[in-house]
């Protein structure tokens, strides 16, 4: 069964018009996300599992080739950073 | 492209970044008397605080300019009865809201009510790992017990927990105990912040500054604790801020003057950092100008932008765009001229003042009874001369 990523309590993902990018906010800190990190985390809604996220991104970026390995590696990294839980 | 980049260069000649971080110092009132408080020495002179409507206007303007992180601080922000209203407004505007508190005046009911209003995070500060020392430094007999209870309430309400300890020569030996206490309380982040010598801490520097030997031991203990936490699979993060008095190059203070941080003091004075009020510079007030004019156009906020203002040795230094010559407040406090290189820098002709402070720390004998505590009575002494 595929894992469902969720943001950890205290982490908030949102679009910032002034910075023209998605950011991840946490206690007294902020990470500016590049385009692909923002696109991946934008799919994290606590319902979609990793396979569904990959499928959704694949649909949004049909010319990008197989996104699966990169998306999985990014989500694992995000878990290591304690931004998200994978359960 | 950021909003700041989008402005014509004539309106933003120094290409200042937007104020992504807004610190709202709601009040200078505080039940504690910590002798390293960053508030101005003459804080008691400021009695008029912004109204709820004025603060809400500041929050709206800041958010429009791109501010995303918001700190409610003070003094003790909990003494403001309108705090729930300000939190709710901040959340509605899309801020990530941080409450920076001593825990005094907090109750379990308020912890829960703030969460319902949309507060993202509560940072509780401690003065030590045991009640005796904690309460002696805080100048309050019941502080420690209250802080413990509130740290537990913050955790129980599901907030991410950041515990802050200001470190100095009288508690630096407690590092392992402090870290143990934080782990027991279930902290996510622990800030072990060695005193920065501004405001009351500058006044008390000799009695606060740890020696190099104390600092080295504390660093070794923090590193050992980090390794232990990692081995146990703990997600608790330790952030150890060491005093710049032991560095040879200055810090890139506030990421540059008027480049990221905007502080609004209780009376509405807008500042590029919470210490800048001590500088002999006229800073604008949110009651007189809108925040955009303050940030991009006011002489106070443009004073140290760019590097045209720098004298030697900064002017010809190849590191000037990295550290901006260090901290203006530190330059002013230690050399009497805020334009000078931060004396932390070994290239500064005033570096000897830092070396003298280090030597003094090796031989300091001052105890807690020698500290000037931060309270209204002592504050009045500073502005009555």
Interface residues (C-beta under 8 A of the other chain):
Chain A: X8 X9 X10 X11 X12 X14 X16 X17 X18 X19 X20 X23 X25 X26 X27 X28 X29 X30 X82
Chain B: X1 X2 X3 X18 X20 X65 X66 X68 X69 X71 X94 X96 X98 X120 X121 X123 X158 X159 X160 X162 X188 X189 X235
